[in-house]
Amino acid sequence: MKRNRQLISEKKRKRIRKKVSGTSSRPRLAVYRSNHHIYAQIIDDVKGYTVVQSSTIDKELKDTINSSSTCLASTEVGRSIAARALAKGLTKVVFDRGGKLYHGRVKALAEAARENGLVF
């Protein structure tokens, strides 16, 4: 059963990645959500490197949040990734939800990033 869920999740990610890719002018904001943490990266797929990253395991955010698996923690990660992207001069990104539903923690991160200046 566990292996079957992993295969389904992997298929979803591959299907989404066929359609969503980042360029130098409009990189990809990739979100990975685990049971305990949430991670966000802004990736330039043409050059193949991560421009900016933020997560609930960052030292700066770890002190400000109580639990890393809540919508409040995801909101903080969204604010952080937007601030770091704006510091690098990035305003437009393509959102990659990583095969997860646009609901809950993924939605909270996306909305916080939008409110703090990212356009997608």
C-alpha positions as CSV (number, residue, x, y, z in Angstrom):
1,M,0.0,0.0,0.0
2,K,2.8,2.4,0.9
3,R,4.7,1.7,-2.3
4,N,1.5,2.3,-4.3
5,R,1.0,5.7,-2.7
6,Q,4.6,6.6,-3.5
7,L,4.2,5.6,-7.1
8,I,1.0,7.7,-7.5
9,S,2.7,10.7,-5.9
10,E,5.7,10.3,-8.2
11,K,3.4,10.2,-11.2
12,K,1.7,13.4,-10.1
13,R,5.0,15.2,-9.7
14,K,6.2,14.1,-13.1
15,R,3.0,15.1,-14.8
16,I,3.1,18.6,-13.2
17,R,6.8,19.0,-14.1
18,K,6.1,18.4,-17.8
19,K,4.0,21.6,-17.8
20,V,5.8,23.7,-15.2
21,S,9.4,24.8,-15.6
22,G,11.3,27.8,-14.5
23,T,13.5,30.1,-16.6
24,S,16.0,32.8,-15.6
25,S,13.4,35.5,-16.0
26,R,10.6,33.6,-14.3
27,P,12.0,30.8,-12.1
28,R,9.9,28.0,-10.4
29,L,8.7,28.3,-6.8
30,A,8.8,24.6,-5.7
31,V,7.0,23.6,-2.5
32,Y,7.7,20.3,-0.7
33,R,5.5,19.5,2.3
34,S,6.3,16.7,4.7
35,N,4.4,15.7,7.8
36,H,6.7,17.8,10.0
37,H,8.1,20.6,7.9
38,I,7.6,22.6,4.7
39,Y,10.3,23.6,2.3
40,A,10.2,26.2,-0.5
41,Q,12.8,26.8,-3.2
42,I,13.0,29.2,-6.2
43,I,14.7,27.2,-8.9
44,D,16.1,28.3,-12.3
45,D,15.6,25.1,-14.3
46,V,17.5,26.4,-17.4
47,K,20.8,26.8,-15.4
48,G,19.9,24.0,-13.0
49,Y,20.4,25.7,-9.6
50,T,18.5,26.9,-6.6
51,V,18.4,30.7,-6.4
52,V,16.7,31.1,-3.0
53,Q,15.4,28.7,-0.4
54,S,13.5,28.8,2.9
55,S,12.0,26.2,5.2
56,T,10.8,25.6,8.7
57,I,14.2,24.2,9.7
58,D,16.0,27.5,9.0
59,K,17.5,28.9,12.1
60,E,15.8,32.3,11.7
61,L,12.3,30.8,11.4
62,K,12.8,28.0,14.0
63,D,12.9,30.5,16.8
64,T,9.8,32.4,15.7
65,I,7.4,29.4,15.3
66,N,6.1,27.0,17.9
67,S,5.2,24.1,15.6
68,S,6.7,23.5,12.2
69,S,3.7,21.6,10.8
70,T,1.0,24.4,11.0
71,C,-0.4,26.9,8.5
72,L,1.2,29.7,10.6
73,A,4.6,28.1,10.0
74,S,3.9,27.9,6.3
75,T,2.9,31.5,6.3
76,E,6.2,32.5,7.8
77,V,8.1,30.4,5.2
78,G,6.1,32.2,2.5
79,R,7.0,35.6,3.9
80,S,10.6,34.6,4.1
81,I,10.9,33.2,0.6
82,A,9.3,36.3,-0.8
83,A,11.6,38.6,1.1
84,R,14.7,36.6,0.0
85,A,13.5,36.6,-3.7
86,L,12.9,40.3,-3.7
87,A,16.3,40.9,-2.3
88,K,17.7,38.9,-5.3
89,G,15.6,41.0,-7.7
90,L,13.0,38.3,-8.5
91,T,9.3,39.3,-8.6
92,K,7.7,36.9,-11.0
93,V,7.8,33.1,-10.4
94,V,5.9,30.0,-11.6
95,F,4.2,28.1,-8.7
96,D,4.9,24.3,-8.4
97,R,2.8,22.7,-5.6
98,G,4.8,19.5,-5.9
99,G,1.8,17.2,-6.5
100,K,0.0,18.3,-3.4
101,L,-3.5,19.9,-3.3
102,Y,-3.6,23.7,-3.2
103,H,-5.1,23.6,0.2
104,G,-4.0,24.1,3.8
105,R,-0.3,24.6,4.3
106,V,0.6,24.8,0.6
107,K,-2.1,27.4,0.1
108,A,-1.0,29.4,3.2
109,L,2.6,29.5,1.9
110,A,1.5,30.6,-1.6
111,E,-0.8,33.4,-0.3
112,A,1.9,34.7,2.1
113,A,4.4,34.8,-0.8
114,R,1.9,36.7,-2.9
115,E,1.1,39.2,-0.2
116,N,4.8,39.9,0.3
117,G,5.5,40.7,-3.4
118,L,5.8,37.6,-5.5
119,V,3.7,37.4,-8.6
120,F,2.3,34.1,-9.9
